[in-house]
Amino acid sequence: MALEDAFRHITDPEERAALISVARLEVARRRRRSETEAEQLKRCPRCAKEKPRSAFGASVTRYDGLQGWCRECRSRRHPKNQRV
């Protein structure tokens, strides 16, 4: 879901634009994480393994800025998206 979709219920265009701007800044802040944070682990609920944050794709809509499933599990779930 794009940020615009997340705020579509707000009818005032200026207020919507301001909230989208703040949300984009927050997403960018989360992406600029420290090197120690990059080494932290995240648990993939699909395979139940602790993996480095680099094993997860980016997601604008999630609280931590990362996909829920690791890349390996997502590629098994969606084989049509695998690179040849």
Secondary structure by P-SEA (a helix, b strand, c coil): ccccccccccccaaaaaaaaaaaaaaaaaaaacccccccbbbbccccccccccccbbbbcccccccccccaaaaaaaccccccc
